[in-house]
């Protein structure tokens, strides 16, 4: 786990460019149960990692949410036989946008797919997504 924390430390220093790498490492920690020797839960692990890395818990949770959202999107696209536009590692979309799309689509992967295609095409911006979220919350 210490080696992984060192790698996470390097990646979190360059947040926006390396969020995918941070997500992949967090996903590995969770799936392989690496957190169980030091923490009681993944929540406690995120808190501990944030303290050790000098970043916010919010950032780590957002990265996790964004990565999971994109994986669900990829699974949906494959199930619907829609060619996935880009694999996660080649995606040039920030974690904030993906986390916001996850909230905005509220589990409706058909809607999420439409939003993702618009984002990738450059037809839907971060500010527009934030505006859509504000409008949805106001209802």
C-alpha positions in Angstrom: 0.0 0.0 0.0 2.9 2.4 0.7 4.1 2.2 -2.9 0.6 2.9 -4.1 0.4 5.9 -1.8 3.7 7.2 -3.2 2.3 6.9 -6.7 -1.0 8.5 -5.7 1.0 11.4 -4.1 2.7 12.1 -7.4 -0.5 12.0 -9.3 -2.5 14.2 -7.0 0.1 16.9 -7.3 -1.0 17.3 -10.9 -4.8 17.0 -10.3 -6.4 17.9 -13.6 -4.0 16.1 -15.9 -3.8 12.9 -13.9 -7.3 12.4 -12.5 -7.7 9.2 -14.5 -4.5 7.7 -13.1 -5.7 8.7 -9.6 -9.0 6.9 -10.3 -7.3 3.8 -11.6 -5.2 3.6 -8.4 -8.2 4.2 -6.1 -10.2 1.6 -8.0 -7.3 -0.9 -7.5 -7.1 -0.1 -3.8 -10.9 -0.8 -3.5 -11.2 -3.8 -5.8 -8.1 -5.6 -4.4 -9.1 -4.8 -0.8 -5.8 -3.1 -0.1 -7.4 -0.7 2.4 -8.5 -3.6 4.7 -5.2 -3.9 6.6 -5.1 -0.2 7.6 -8.7 1.0 7.6 -12.2 -0.2 8.6 -13.9 1.0 5.5 -13.2 2.6 2.1 -14.5 5.8 3.5 -11.9 5.8 6.3 -9.3 4.9 3.6 -10.3 7.9 1.5 -10.0 10.1 4.6 -6.6 8.7 5.5 -5.3 8.9 1.9 -6.4 12.6 1.7 -4.5 13.4 4.9 -1.4 11.5 3.7 -1.5 13.0 0.2 -2.3 16.6 1.3 -5.4 16.8 -0.9 -9.1 17.0 -0.1 -11.4 14.1 0.5 -13.8 15.8 -1.8 -11.3 15.6 -4.7 -10.7 11.8 -4.2 -14.5 11.2 -3.9 -15.1 13.2 -7.1 -12.4 11.4 -9.0 -13.9 8.1 -7.9 -17.4 9.2 -8.9 -16.2 10.4 -12.3 -14.3 7.2 -13.0 -17.2 5.0 -12.0 -19.6 7.1 -14.1 -17.4 6.7 -17.2 -17.2 2.9 -16.7 -21.0 2.7 -16.4 -21.2 4.8 -19.6 -18.8 2.4 -21.4 -20.8 -0.6 -20.3 -24.0 1.0 -21.5 -22.6 1.9 -24.8 -21.3 -1.7 -25.3 -24.7 -3.1 -24.3 -26.5 -0.8 -26.7 -23.9 -1.6 -29.4 -22.9 2.0 -29.7 -19.1 2.4 -30.4 -17.5 4.0 -27.3 -16.1 7.3 -28.4 -12.9 7.1 -26.4 -11.4 4.8 -23.7 -11.1 6.5 -20.3 -7.3 6.9 -20.6 -7.7 8.9 -23.9 -10.6 11.0 -22.6 -9.9 14.7 -22.4 -12.7 15.6 -20.1 -12.2 16.6 -16.5 -13.4 14.8 -13.4 -15.7 17.6 -12.4 -17.6 17.4 -15.7 -18.1 13.6 -15.4 -19.1 13.8 -11.7 -21.7 16.5 -12.7 -23.0 14.4 -15.6 -23.5 11.5 -13.1 -25.6 13.7 -10.9 -27.5 15.3 -13.8 -28.3 12.0 -15.5 -29.5 10.5 -12.1 -28.8 6.9 -13.2 -30.5 7.2 -16.6 -27.7 5.9 -18.8 -29.5 6.8 -22.0 -29.5 10.4 -21.0 -25.9 10.1 -19.7 -24.9 8.8 -23.1 -26.5 11.7 -24.9 -24.7 14.2 -22.6 -21.4 12.4 -23.0 -21.6 12.6 -26.8 -22.4 16.3 -26.6 -19.5 16.9 -24.2 -17.0 15.0 -26.4 -18.2 16.8 -29.5 -17.7 20.1 -27.7 -21.5 21.0 -27.8 -21.9 20.9 -24.0 -19.6 22.9 -21.8 -18.8 22.7 -18.1 -20.7 26.0 -17.5 -23.8 24.7 -19.3 -23.7 21.5 -17.3 -23.5 23.5 -14.1 -26.4 25.6 -15.2 -28.4 22.5 -15.9 -27.6 21.1 -12.5 -28.7 24.3 -10.8 -32.0 24.3 -12.7 -32.6 20.6 -11.9 -31.9 21.3 -8.2 -34.3 24.2 -8.2 -37.2 22.0 -9.2 
